Amino acid sequence: MQQQQRCCCETRGEFNINCNSNLVMYWGQNSHGVTNPGENQLPLDEYCDKESGDVLVLSFLSEFNADGLHPPGLNLANACVTTFTNTTLLHCPNIGRAITHCQKQGKIILLSMGGAAGAYGFADDTQAERYADKLWDLFLGGNSMTRPFDDAIIDGVDLDIEGGSSIGYVRFVQRMRERFIEIPNRRFYVSAAPQCPYPDFYTGPVLDNAYLDMVFVQFYNNYCGVDKPNWFNYEQWHNWATNVAPNKDVRIYMGVPGSPTAA
């Protein structure tokens, strides 16, 4: 999936959230390669060496296991299959090195939570808060002994919630932002990827009540997609960003599949 805002920013080489030519790319599911043998996704760092993408979203953290009985379930298709000893938690040192390389190229790396398939959600706000702390330790500024990407620190999280309930996500975002300030000289981001029907069934509460930096609206696989000009509802999302969103500077991206077989 790709999200793009067109028009050019003069400065390149460093991510500028206000630039309206930013391109967001979801990476990790090898969706094109599944239906096109021999055309698998490239390693993450090879996409970062290209100038087309500004934000790369690792996809997906598809099983939360928020009750703490099992580690979070990462699914990165063929990009990583090794785990830490005696656990199901993926250990992907190559991706960790690629993340650091990408960031040196001025790219932003997010981790997408959810996806079209998986088992995720929270029982209540307390569980969501604890899960934010868990992800901070595993992927961001924490110091867990079992970090999937080793010392690499991702730049934030993305909520691609397409199932379950909306319970806990507002508190999850609030807690993540409380942890972000522990590294004051670094900017972190929270994004969401709602489907285009407005209001979105799963992410509506977090969109209306949490401070989000970017929203990657999925304008496909629905009646309101870009291929349905009579129903295309970008104006509804623009109105949400202008009049409803807690962050009046939230950036809206138009999400479309990266290829005919990618969604």
Backbone as CSV, one residue per row, in Angstrom:
resi,resn,N_x,N_y,N_z,CA_x,CA_y,CA_z,C_x,C_y,C_z
1,MET,0.844,-1.194,0.000,0.000,0.000,0.000,0.874,1.236,0.000
2,GLN,0.470,2.235,-0.749,1.220,3.479,-0.806,0.295,4.641,-0.489
3,GLN,0.814,5.605,0.249,0.086,6.821,0.522,0.912,7.991,0.055
4,GLN,0.284,8.914,-0.642,1.075,9.981,-1.234,0.351,11.311,-1.182
5,GLN,1.131,12.385,-1.002,0.666,13.740,-1.179,1.573,14.356,-2.230
6,ARG,0.986,14.890,-3.307,1.802,15.383,-4.403,2.041,16.879,-4.276
7,CYS,3.030,17.378,-4.901,3.569,18.746,-4.883,4.925,18.636,-4.230
8,CYS,5.820,19.461,-4.611,7.205,19.263,-4.202,7.623,20.133,-3.032
9,CYS,8.413,19.565,-2.177,9.099,20.314,-1.123,10.491,20.613,-1.636
10,GLU,11.009,21.753,-1.300,12.327,22.121,-1.822,13.443,21.326,-1.168
11,THR,13.318,21.082,0.149,14.410,20.378,0.832,14.146,18.884,0.873
12,ARG,15.155,18.100,0.489,15.065,16.647,0.564,16.188,16.148,1.466
13,GLY,16.148,14.887,1.815,17.211,14.312,2.616,16.906,14.297,4.094
14,GLU,15.878,15.013,4.508,15.450,14.989,5.905,13.937,15.043,5.914
15,PHE,13.298,14.174,6.699,11.842,14.102,6.672,11.221,15.389,7.179
16,ASN,10.290,15.900,6.408,9.537,17.099,6.763,8.063,16.746,6.700
17,ILE,7.426,16.650,7.852,6.035,16.214,7.896,5.108,17.166,7.158
18,ASN,5.514,18.416,6.990,4.667,19.404,6.321,4.817,19.397,4.805
19,CYS,5.718,18.584,4.301,5.937,18.511,2.859,4.777,17.764,2.202
20,ASN,4.183,18.349,1.177,3.033,17.696,0.555,3.408,16.794,-0.616
21,SER,4.686,16.446,-0.721,5.093,15.429,-1.697,5.537,14.139,-1.016
22,ASN,5.319,14.028,0.286,5.750,12.827,1.006,5.047,11.579,0.478
23,LEU,5.812,10.518,0.357,5.276,9.221,-0.063,5.493,8.212,1.057
24,VAL,4.426,7.515,1.418,4.467,6.496,2.466,4.344,5.129,1.811
25,MET,5.199,4.197,2.206,5.180,2.851,1.633,5.091,1.816,2.756
26,TYR,4.133,0.902,2.624,4.037,-0.220,3.561,4.918,-1.352,3.038
27,TRP,5.753,-1.880,3.920,6.717,-2.911,3.533,6.656,-4.068,4.520
28,GLY,6.803,-5.292,3.998,6.940,-6.431,4.888,6.057,-7.616,4.562
29,GLN,4.966,-7.413,3.817,4.049,-8.524,3.558,4.300,-9.234,2.230
30,ASN,5.176,-8.686,1.397,5.503,-9.327,0.119,4.246,-9.633,-0.691
31,SER,3.281,-8.730,-0.649,1.983,-8.996,-1.277,2.094,-9.179,-2.788
32,HIS,2.967,-8.426,-3.428,3.150,-8.594,-4.874,3.852,-9.915,-5.173
33,GLY,4.855,-10.257,-4.382,5.602,-11.481,-4.626,4.780,-12.740,-4.448
34,VAL,3.764,-12.687,-3.584,2.925,-13.866,-3.352,2.222,-14.294,-4.632
35,THR,1.771,-13.332,-5.417,1.044,-13.651,-6.646,1.913,-13.552,-7.897
36,ASN,3.163,-13.140,-7.716,4.090,-13.019,-8.844,5.418,-13.678,-8.471
37,PRO,5.514,-14.997,-8.588,6.735,-15.710,-8.199,7.971,-15.123,-8.870
38,GLY,9.028,-14.997,-8.071,10.262,-14.434,-8.587,10.335,-12.924,-8.501
39,GLU,9.255,-12.301,-8.014,9.236,-10.842,-7.888,8.995,-10.445,-6.437
40,ASN,9.766,-11.041,-5.548,9.605,-10.782,-4.124,10.003,-9.357,-3.760
41,GLN,9.504,-8.918,-2.610,9.892,-7.601,-2.115,11.404,-7.539,-1.918
42,LEU,11.955,-6.348,-2.118,13.380,-6.127,-1.892,13.645,-5.936,-0.405
43,PRO,14.887,-6.092,0.038,15.219,-5.750,1.426,14.866,-4.294,1.714
44,LEU,14.545,-4.014,2.952,14.100,-2.681,3.350,15.073,-1.590,2.927
45,ASP,16.367,-1.815,3.145,17.327,-0.751,2.864,17.421,-0.411,1.381
46,GLU,17.073,-1.352,0.510,17.108,-1.046,-0.923,16.013,-0.051,-1.305
47,TYR,14.865,-0.124,-0.637,13.823,0.877,-0.880,14.251,2.234,-0.327
48,CYS,14.957,2.204,0.778,15.392,3.461,1.386,16.440,4.164,0.540
49,ASP,17.187,3.406,-0.250,18.188,4.017,-1.121,17.558,4.704,-2.330
50,LYS,16.284,4.406,-2.560,15.579,5.085,-3.642,15.020,6.400,-3.113
51,GLU,14.825,7.369,-3.967,14.371,8.685,-3.517,12.864,8.799,-3.450
52,SER,12.126,7.771,-3.865,10.676,7.905,-3.982,9.950,7.871,-2.647
53,GLY,10.456,7.102,-1.679,9.737,6.940,-0.419,10.297,7.794,0.693
54,ASP,9.412,8.328,1.535,9.818,9.160,2.675,9.537,8.481,4.009
55,VAL,8.434,7.740,4.076,8.049,7.005,5.283,7.862,5.553,4.891
56,LEU,8.540,4.655,5.587,8.365,3.224,5.348,7.763,2.596,6.594
57,VAL,6.683,1.855,6.383,5.907,1.303,7.487,6.090,-0.208,7.511
58,LEU,6.696,-0.718,8.569,6.904,-2.153,8.726,5.567,-2.811,9.038
59,SER,5.227,-3.838,8.266,3.894,-4.422,8.351,3.964,-5.947,8.505
60,PHE,3.381,-6.521,9.529,2.572,-5.917,10.579,2.916,-6.530,11.934
61,LEU,2.581,-5.813,12.991,2.468,-6.403,14.319,1.023,-6.882,14.405
62,SER,0.797,-8.118,13.981,-0.565,-8.585,13.722,-1.200,-9.331,14.882
63,GLU,-0.413,-9.702,15.876,-0.957,-10.348,17.070,-0.422,-9.621,18.290
64,PHE,-1.307,-8.926,18.988,-0.863,-8.132,20.132,-0.439,-9.011,21.304
65,ASN,-1.243,-10.059,21.601,-1.010,-10.838,22.824,-0.883,-9.897,24.016
66,ALA,-1.832,-8.975,24.099,-1.757,-7.905,25.091,-1.953,-8.390,26.518
67,ASP,-2.411,-9.630,26.690,-2.556,-10.157,28.049,-1.215,-10.510,28.669
68,GLY,-0.146,-10.470,27.885,1.190,-10.722,28.419,1.583,-12.177,28.506
69,LEU,0.700,-13.093,28.095,1.021,-14.514,28.194,2.001,-14.960,27.114
70,HIS,2.032,-14.219,26.012,2.943,-14.520,24.914,3.512,-13.207,24.392
71,PRO,4.656,-13.246,23.719,5.221,-12.004,23.181,4.405,-11.495,22.001
72,PRO,4.538,-10.219,21.675,3.856,-9.673,20.501,4.220,-10.460,19.242
73,GLY,3.227,-10.635,18.372,3.424,-11.428,17.165,3.678,-10.577,15.935
74,LEU,4.949,-10.513,15.528,5.320,-9.823,14.294,5.142,-10.766,13.109
75,ASN,4.658,-10.227,11.996,4.584,-10.991,10.756,5.184,-10.136,9.653
76,LEU,6.374,-10.503,9.198,7.062,-9.778,8.130,7.304,-10.686,6.928
77,ALA,6.400,-11.658,6.746,6.442,-12.580,5.609,7.841,-13.183,5.455
78,ASN,8.402,-13.097,4.258,9.695,-13.728,3.991,10.882,-12.892,4.443
79,ALA,10.626,-11.711,5.004,11.727,-10.817,5.380,12.406,-11.229,6.674
80,CYS,11.709,-11.972,7.534,12.301,-12.406,8.804,11.522,-13.591,9.342
81,VAL,12.236,-14.666,9.644,11.579,-15.861,10.184,12.282,-16.384,11.434
82,THR,13.415,-15.812,11.816,14.151,-16.292,12.986,13.564,-15.701,14.262
83,THR,13.687,-16.442,15.351,13.149,-15.991,16.632,14.230,-16.036,17.705
84,PHE,13.977,-15.334,18.791,14.838,-15.465,19.960,14.688,-16.877,20.523
85,THR,15.741,-17.379,21.127,15.742,-18.741,21.658,14.604,-18.945,22.654
86,ASN,13.896,-20.049,22.484,12.814,-20.453,23.386,11.678,-19.436,23.450
87,THR,11.435,-18.750,22.345,10.325,-17.798,22.304,9.820,-17.708,20.876
88,THR,8.647,-17.124,20.707,8.093,-16.921,19.365,8.337,-15.501,18.861
89,LEU,9.073,-14.695,19.622,9.336,-13.313,19.228,10.392,-13.270,18.128
90,LEU,10.057,-12.647,17.009,11.009,-12.559,15.904,12.253,-11.774,16.300
91,HIS,13.393,-12.218,15.776,14.655,-11.498,15.948,15.210,-11.244,14.556
92,CYS,15.256,-9.980,14.166,15.561,-9.594,12.784,16.715,-8.598,12.749
93,PRO,17.944,-9.039,13.037,19.074,-8.100,13.067,19.321,-7.411,11.730
94,ASN,19.075,-8.115,10.619,19.267,-7.481,9.308,18.318,-6.303,9.117
95,ILE,17.088,-6.473,9.576,16.128,-5.374,9.470,16.525,-4.243,10.408
96,GLY,17.059,-4.584,11.572,17.543,-3.548,12.482,18.620,-2.695,11.829
97,ARG,19.565,-3.353,11.164,20.617,-2.603,10.468,20.031,-1.766,9.334
98,ALA,19.030,-2.327,8.652,18.390,-1.584,7.561,17.654,-0.355,8.084
99,ILE,17.012,-0.475,9.242,16.315,0.669,9.839,17.295,1.806,10.092
100,THR,18.419,1.483,10.707,19.427,2.514,10.980,19.933,3.135,9.685
101,HIS,20.160,2.307,8.675,20.604,2.809,7.370,19.556,3.749,6.773
102,CYS,18.303,3.346,6.840,17.219,4.165,6.279,17.138,5.517,6.977
103,GLN,17.247,5.506,8.284,17.161,6.756,9.037,18.302,7.696,8.682
104,LYS,19.462,7.140,8.373,20.581,7.978,7.940,20.315,8.602,6.572
105,GLN,19.404,7.987,5.803,19.010,8.542,4.506,17.869,9.549,4.646
106,GLY,17.469,9.835,5.888,16.385,10.785,6.110,15.001,10.180,6.049
107,LYS,14.911,8.845,6.097,13.616,8.174,6.049,13.055,7.991,7.459
108,ILE,11.740,7.925,7.545,11.048,7.637,8.801,10.565,6.192,8.753
109,ILE,10.796,5.448,9.832,10.384,4.047,9.908,9.345,3.891,11.016
110,LEU,8.150,3.451,10.638,7.078,3.195,11.594,6.793,1.696,11.646
111,LEU,6.159,1.266,12.723,5.697,-0.116,12.847,4.178,-0.107,12.846
112,SER,3.585,-0.820,11.886,2.128,-0.852,11.786,1.557,-1.970,12.645
113,MET,0.552,-1.616,13.424,-0.117,-2.545,14.320,-1.477,-2.900,13.722
114,GLY,-1.749,-4.204,13.628,-3.051,-4.620,13.128,-2.947,-5.284,11.779
115,GLY,-3.616,-4.706,10.778,-3.655,-5.290,9.451,-4.972,-5.994,9.193
116,ALA,-5.115,-6.493,7.966,-6.371,-7.118,7.565,-6.600,-8.455,8.255
117,ALA,-5.533,-9.115,8.684,-5.656,-10.407,9.355,-4.813,-10.398,10.620
118,GLY,-5.267,-11.123,11.622,-4.509,-11.186,12.869,-5.439,-11.263,14.058
119,ALA,-4.861,-11.177,15.234,-5.625,-11.209,16.479,-5.111,-10.083,17.352
120,TYR,-5.883,-9.024,17.469,-5.385,-7.867,18.195,-6.523,-7.117,18.869
121,GLY,-6.143,-6.285,19.826,-7.112,-5.502,20.585,-6.736,-5.485,22.053
122,PHE,-7.466,-4.660,22.810,-7.218,-4.501,24.241,-8.497,-4.768,25.028
123,ALA,-8.314,-5.303,26.229,-9.465,-5.541,27.098,-9.947,-4.259,27.752
124,ASP,-8.996,-3.357,28.071,-9.345,-2.112,28.743,-8.172,-1.144,28.624
125,ASP,-8.329,0.047,29.198,-7.290,1.068,29.102,-6.007,0.668,29.829
126,THR,-6.145,-0.047,30.933,-4.959,-0.468,31.682,-4.089,-1.401,30.844
127,GLN,-4.728,-2.334,30.167,-3.981,-3.248,29.304,-3.325,-2.497,28.148
128,ALA,-4.036,-1.521,27.600,-3.482,-0.722,26.498,-2.265,0.073,26.954
129,GLU,-2.333,0.621,28.157,-1.205,1.393,28.698,0.015,0.502,28.889
130,ARG,-0.199,-0.670,29.439,0.914,-1.602,29.644,1.501,-2.052,28.307
131,TYR,0.646,-2.182,27.314,1.140,-2.610,26.003,1.990,-1.524,25.351
132,ALA,1.607,-0.277,25.548,2.441,0.825,25.051,3.827,0.765,25.683
133,ASP,3.873,0.485,26.977,5.167,0.346,27.651,5.964,-0.827,27.075
134,LYS,5.267,-1.917,26.778,5.931,-3.090,26.200,6.553,-2.756,24.846
135,LEU,5.792,-2.071,23.993,6.321,-1.725,22.676,7.451,-0.716,22.776
136,TRP,7.352,0.194,23.743,8.455,1.142,23.952,9.748,0.384,24.242
137,ASP,9.648,-0.630,25.094,10.841,-1.397,25.461,11.366,-2.249,24.308
138,LEU,10.464,-2.750,23.476,10.871,-3.665,22.413,11.353,-2.961,21.146
139,PHE,10.738,-1.824,20.814,10.980,-1.233,19.498,11.436,0.221,19.522
140,LEU,11.219,0.906,20.622,11.521,2.335,20.638,12.664,2.614,21.606
141,GLY,12.430,3.413,22.648,13.542,3.859,23.470,13.863,3.012,24.676
142,GLY,13.220,1.856,24.807,13.439,1.021,25.977,14.702,0.182,25.888
143,ASN,14.867,-0.713,26.868,16.105,-1.500,26.938,15.840,-2.976,27.182
144,SER,14.807,-3.508,26.543,14.531,-4.937,26.657,15.721,-5.749,26.150
145,MET,15.942,-6.906,26.757,17.017,-7.793,26.312,16.650,-8.521,25.013
146,THR,15.375,-8.505,24.658,14.924,-9.170,23.428,14.230,-8.146,22.538
147,ARG,15.037,-7.343,21.866,14.506,-6.342,20.941,14.568,-6.916,19.518
148,PRO,13.425,-7.040,18.840,13.415,-7.659,17.507,14.387,-7.025,16.519
149,PHE,14.587,-5.710,16.622,15.493,-5.026,15.694,16.767,-4.561,16.399
150,ASP,17.122,-5.258,17.476,18.329,-4.957,18.258,18.326,-3.497,18.717
151,ASP,19.403,-2.769,18.480,19.508,-1.406,19.008,18.780,-0.361,18.167
152,ALA,18.257,-0.749,17.017,17.551,0.212,16.166,16.301,0.726,16.879
153,ILE,16.061,2.005,16.771,14.891,2.642,17.379,13.992,3.137,16.255
154,ILE,12.800,2.579,16.144,11.884,3.035,15.107,11.368,4.426,15.458
155,ASP,10.723,5.060,14.488,10.302,6.452,14.655,8.858,6.606,15.111
156,GLY,8.175,5.497,15.358,6.804,5.602,15.836,5.973,4.409,15.423
157,VAL,4.671,4.527,15.651,3.753,3.420,15.389,2.590,3.898,14.530
158,ASP,2.010,2.937,13.834,0.865,3.171,12.955,-0.253,2.229,13.373
159,LEU,-1.475,2.720,13.423,-2.628,1.909,13.803,-3.437,1.567,12.557
160,ASP,-3.267,0.352,12.066,-4.060,-0.141,10.936,-5.062,-1.145,11.494
161,ILE,-6.043,-0.625,12.199,-6.980,-1.465,12.942,-8.192,-1.760,12.069
162,GLU,-8.350,-3.038,11.708,-9.430,-3.441,10.811,-10.278,-4.554,11.412
163,GLY,-10.190,-4.731,12.723,-10.970,-5.757,13.383,-10.965,-5.549,14.886
164,GLY,-11.762,-6.362,15.590,-11.840,-6.233,17.043,-12.679,-5.046,17.459
165,SER,-12.346,-4.478,18.611,-13.097,-3.333,19.125,-12.189,-2.110,19.182
166,SER,-12.785,-0.977,19.506,-12.025,0.276,19.599,-11.515,0.547,21.011
167,ILE,-11.748,-0.376,21.933,-11.367,-0.176,23.337,-9.854,-0.010,23.471
168,GLY,-9.441,0.990,24.230,-8.051,1.113,24.653,-7.123,1.893,23.754
169,TYR,-7.484,2.125,22.512,-6.527,2.744,21.592,-6.231,4.202,21.928
170,VAL,-7.212,4.914,22.441,-6.948,6.304,22.838,-5.899,6.334,23.944
171,ARG,-6.083,5.494,24.950,-5.116,5.455,26.049,-3.760,4.949,25.568
172,PHE,-3.758,4.013,24.631,-2.500,3.523,24.070,-1.705,4.676,23.462
173,VAL,-2.352,5.499,22.652,-1.659,6.622,22.013,-1.187,7.620,23.062
174,GLN,-2.039,7.899,24.035,-1.643,8.836,25.097,-0.392,8.342,25.813
175,ARG,-0.364,7.055,26.130,0.783,6.503,26.849,2.034,6.510,25.977
176,MET,1.882,6.198,24.700,3.042,6.254,23.818,3.628,7.654,23.811
177,ARG,2.790,8.662,23.768,3.290,10.040,23.739,3.948,10.418,25.069
178,GLU,3.468,9.855,26.151,4.131,10.084,27.440,5.539,9.493,27.431
179,ARG,5.706,8.374,26.760,7.026,7.750,26.682,7.932,8.491,25.695
180,PHE,7.343,9.050,24.643,8.149,9.752,23.637,9.017,10.843,24.254
181,ILE,8.481,11.538,25.247,9.209,12.691,25.800,10.429,12.266,26.610
182,GLU,10.611,10.964,26.806,11.803,10.492,27.506,13.069,10.697,26.666
183,ILE,12.895,10.881,25.369,14.031,11.214,24.494,13.710,12.574,23.875
184,PRO,13.988,13.657,24.590,13.500,14.983,24.184,14.084,15.519,22.887
185,ASN,15.234,15.030,22.480,15.861,15.557,21.262,15.498,14.759,20.016
186,ARG,14.494,13.904,20.136,14.089,13.077,19.000,12.583,13.165,18.810
187,ARG,12.141,13.243,17.560,10.714,13.304,17.291,10.188,11.926,16.926
188,PHE,9.109,11.554,17.572,8.410,10.314,17.259,7.032,10.652,16.693
189,TYR,6.425,9.667,16.025,5.163,9.897,15.332,4.163,8.785,15.648
190,VAL,2.876,9.160,15.605,1.795,8.180,15.651,0.892,8.444,14.454
191,SER,0.626,7.403,13.697,-0.267,7.526,12.546,-1.384,6.494,12.668
192,ALA,-2.391,6.652,11.831,-3.473,5.676,11.747,-3.821,5.479,10.284
193,ALA,-4.383,4.311,9.972,-4.727,3.989,8.584,-6.176,3.514,8.509
194,PRO,-7.133,4.422,8.707,-8.540,4.026,8.654,-8.978,3.679,7.239
195,GLN,-10.012,2.861,7.129,-10.655,2.675,5.841,-11.482,3.919,5.536
196,CYS,-11.805,4.119,4.254,-12.369,5.411,3.865,-13.796,5.691,4.334
197,PRO,-14.672,4.697,4.603,-15.998,5.076,5.104,-15.878,5.902,6.382
198,TYR,-16.588,7.017,6.407,-16.480,7.930,7.552,-17.802,7.965,8.308
199,PRO,-17.740,7.862,9.662,-16.544,7.619,10.492,-16.111,6.160,10.429
200,ASP,-14.819,5.931,10.566,-14.306,4.571,10.518,-14.785,3.787,11.734
201,PHE,-15.253,2.564,11.489,-15.854,1.767,12.558,-14.856,1.435,13.665
202,TYR,-13.622,1.125,13.298,-12.656,0.637,14.282,-11.808,1.742,14.903
203,THR,-11.443,2.735,14.118,-10.526,3.763,14.628,-11.210,5.092,14.915
204,GLY,-12.537,5.156,14.755,-13.239,6.414,14.988,-12.899,7.085,16.311
205,PRO,-12.972,6.377,17.453,-12.673,7.020,18.739,-11.241,7.536,18.848
206,VAL,-10.268,6.774,18.358,-8.882,7.236,18.469,-8.637,8.408,17.522
207,LEU,-9.286,8.422,16.379,-9.150,9.556,15.465,-9.694,10.835,16.090
208,ASP,-10.803,10.715,16.799,-11.470,11.902,17.345,-10.922,12.341,18.694
209,ASN,-10.170,11.470,19.366,-9.790,11.777,20.748,-8.304,11.649,21.057
210,ALA,-7.494,11.285,20.100,-6.053,11.152,20.336,-5.291,12.025,19.346
211,TYR,-4.108,12.456,19.757,-3.279,13.341,18.934,-2.482,12.498,17.947
212,LEU,-2.870,12.567,16.682,-2.200,11.818,15.623,-1.450,12.777,14.716
213,ASP,-0.319,12.317,14.211,0.485,13.148,13.316,0.074,12.994,11.861
214,MET,-0.244,11.770,11.465,-0.564,11.470,10.073,-1.692,10.457,10.026
215,VAL,-2.535,10.565,9.002,-3.619,9.611,8.795,-3.567,9.156,7.343
216,PHE,-3.372,7.851,7.156,-3.245,7.262,5.824,-4.578,6.608,5.463
217,VAL,-5.491,7.364,4.874,-6.836,6.852,4.603,-6.785,5.840,3.457
218,GLN,-7.374,4.669,3.687,-7.375,3.606,2.681,-8.516,3.839,1.691
219,PHE,-8.215,4.553,0.629,-9.218,4.852,-0.390,-9.258,3.741,-1.443
220,TYR,-9.547,2.519,-0.988,-9.652,1.372,-1.893,-10.407,0.266,-1.182
221,ASN,-10.847,-0.726,-1.955,-11.618,-1.859,-1.413,-12.881,-1.399,-0.698
222,ASN,-13.430,-0.263,-1.099,-14.634,0.282,-0.484,-15.364,1.163,-1.488
223,TYR,-16.616,1.442,-1.183,-17.436,2.259,-2.087,-16.915,3.682,-2.241
224,CYS,-16.088,4.152,-1.286,-15.627,5.538,-1.280,-14.213,5.683,-1.821
225,GLY,-13.719,4.668,-2.530,-12.352,4.690,-3.029,-12.150,5.600,-4.223
226,VAL,-10.887,5.749,-4.601,-10.557,6.633,-5.724,-11.129,6.127,-7.039
227,ASP,-11.459,4.842,-7.117,-12.026,4.288,-8.346,-13.538,4.443,-8.405
228,LYS,-14.128,5.120,-7.414,-15.574,5.375,-7.378,-15.792,6.885,-7.309
229,PRO,-15.607,7.589,-8.424,-15.635,9.059,-8.384,-16.925,9.646,-7.829
230,ASN,-18.033,8.961,-7.970,-19.296,9.504,-7.458,-19.398,9.410,-5.942
231,TRP,-18.572,8.568,-5.340,-18.639,8.347,-3.893,-17.339,8.694,-3.173
232,PHE,-16.317,9.004,-3.930,-15.013,9.339,-3.346,-15.188,10.454,-2.314
233,ASN,-14.753,10.207,-1.067,-15.141,11.097,0.041,-13.963,11.804,0.709
234,TYR,-12.993,12.205,-0.078,-11.866,12.929,0.506,-12.330,14.146,1.293
235,GLU,-13.368,14.839,0.820,-13.829,16.057,1.492,-14.280,15.772,2.919
236,GLN,-14.881,14.611,3.155,-15.264,14.256,4.527,-14.042,14.165,5.427
237,TRP,-12.979,13.581,4.913,-11.764,13.446,5.711,-11.066,14.787,5.896
238,HIS,-11.134,15.622,4.892,-10.587,16.976,5.035,-11.355,17.741,6.113
239,ASN,-12.659,17.589,6.137,-13.470,18.247,7.165,-13.123,17.713,8.546
240,TRP,-12.908,16.392,8.655,-12.505,15.820,9.951,-11.196,16.443,10.417
241,ALA,-10.221,16.514,9.520,-8.910,17.050,9.893,-9.010,18.510,10.310
242,THR,-9.881,19.250,9.665,-9.994,20.684,9.916,-10.808,21.002,11.163
243,ASN,-11.864,20.230,11.406,-12.829,20.615,12.437,-12.954,19.654,13.612
244,VAL,-12.460,18.435,13.476,-12.686,17.433,14.525,-11.387,16.961,15.171
245,ALA,-10.371,16.715,14.389,-9.129,16.121,14.895,-8.512,16.958,16.009
246,PRO,-8.050,16.328,17.094,-7.360,17.075,18.157,-6.132,17.816,17.650
247,ASN,-5.418,17.238,16.698,-4.264,17.898,16.092,-4.721,18.584,14.811
248,LYS,-4.858,19.895,14.836,-5.345,20.626,13.663,-4.308,20.667,12.543
249,ASP,-3.100,20.194,12.813,-2.067,20.115,11.781,-1.859,18.684,11.293
250,VAL,-2.800,17.794,11.608,-2.664,16.406,11.169,-2.595,16.365,9.647
251,ARG,-1.762,15.476,9.126,-1.584,15.353,7.684,-2.400,14.169,7.161
252,ILE,-3.220,14.428,6.138,-4.032,13.387,5.520,-3.328,12.894,4.255
253,TYR,-3.200,11.583,4.138,-2.591,10.974,2.958,-3.636,10.142,2.214
254,MET,-3.527,10.120,0.906,-4.417,9.317,0.082,-3.794,7.945,-0.114
255,GLY,-4.429,6.927,0.446,-3.892,5.578,0.384,-4.458,4.795,-0.786
256,VAL,-3.570,4.251,-1.609,-3.957,3.411,-2.744,-3.021,2.206,-2.787
257,PRO,-3.435,1.092,-3.400,-2.553,-0.073,-3.481,-1.313,0.225,-4.316
258,GLY,-0.201,-0.396,-3.944,1.037,-0.217,-4.690,1.039,-0.942,-6.022
259,SER,0.120,-1.911,-6.194,-0.016,-2.630,-7.461,-1.413,-3.247,-7.481
260,PRO,-1.880,-3.730,-8.636,-3.225,-4.317,-8.701,-3.421,-5.511,-7.774
261,THR,-2.339,-6.182,-7.389,-2.469,-7.362,-6.526,-2.035,-7.092,-5.092
262,ALA,-1.824,-5.841,-4.742,-1.254,-5.517,-3.429,-2.303,-5.302,-2.357
263,ALA,-3.574,-5.371,-2.687,-4.611,-5.151,-1.668,-5.840,-5.985,-1.988
